[in-house]
């Protein structure tokens, strides 16, 4: 195997992880802005329903962006 291909794939993976994390942060901030309550405060109070919704947002965004990045490696 050529080392440059391995290094390039590693760089793509790192950039993809950073893109995924930044998209998750932006998605959480957008969700917090469009809802009439503060998701952060509700999570601190232990509101399980808000926790499930926020977790679902993270999973959905992670899968979507991860698929885009993964397809870019092929």
GIPE-V701321 format. One record per backbone hydrogen bond with DSSP energy under -0.5 kcal/mol. NH is the residue of the N-H (numbers start at 1). CO is the residue of the C=O. E is the energy in kcal/mol with one decimal. If there is no record, write none. Layout:
# GIPE-V701321
nh->NH co->CO e->E
nh->NH co->CO e->E
This chain:
# GIPE-V701321
nh->6 co->2 e->-1.5
nh->7 co->3 e->-2.6
nh->8 co->4 e->-2.3
nh->9 co->5 e->-2.4
nh->10 co->6 e->-2.2
nh->11 co->7 e->-2.4
nh->12 co->8 e->-2.4
nh->13 co->9 e->-2.3
nh->14 co->10 e->-2.3
nh->15 co->11 e->-2.7
nh->16 co->12 e->-2.5
nh->17 co->13 e->-2.3
nh->18 co->14 e->-2.4
nh->19 co->15 e->-2.4
nh->20 co->16 e->-2.5
nh->21 co->17 e->-2.5
nh->22 co->18 e->-2.4
nh->23 co->19 e->-2.2
nh->24 co->20 e->-2.1
nh->25 co->21 e->-2.2
nh->26 co->22 e->-2.4
nh->27 co->23 e->-2.4
nh->28 co->24 e->-2.4
nh->29 co->25 e->-2.5
nh->30 co->26 e->-2.4
nh->31 co->27 e->-2.5
nh->32 co->28 e->-2.6
nh->33 co->29 e->-1.7
nh->34 co->30 e->-2.2
nh->35 co->31 e->-1.3
nh->39 co->37 e->-0.7
nh->42 co->38 e->-2.2
nh->43 co->39 e->-2.4
nh->44 co->40 e->-2.0
nh->45 co->41 e->-1.7
nh->46 co->43 e->-0.8
nh->47 co->42 e->-2.6
nh->48 co->46 e->-0.8
nh->51 co->47 e->-1.7
nh->52 co->48 e->-2.4
nh->53 co->49 e->-2.1
nh->54 co->50 e->-2.7
nh->55 co->51 e->-2.4
nh->56 co->52 e->-2.2
nh->57 co->53 e->-2.1
nh->58 co->54 e->-2.3
nh->59 co->55 e->-2.4
nh->60 co->56 e->-2.7
nh->61 co->57 e->-2.7
nh->62 co->58 e->-2.4
nh->63 co->59 e->-2.5
nh->64 co->60 e->-2.3
nh->65 co->61 e->-2.7
nh->66 co->62 e->-2.2
nh->67 co->63 e->-2.3
nh->68 co->64 e->-1.7
nh->69 co->65 e->-2.6
nh->70 co->66 e->-2.8
nh->71 co->67 e->-2.4
nh->72 co->68 e->-1.4
nh->73 co->69 e->-1.0
nh->73 co->70 e->-0.6
nh->74 co->70 e->-0.5
nh->74 co->71 e->-0.6
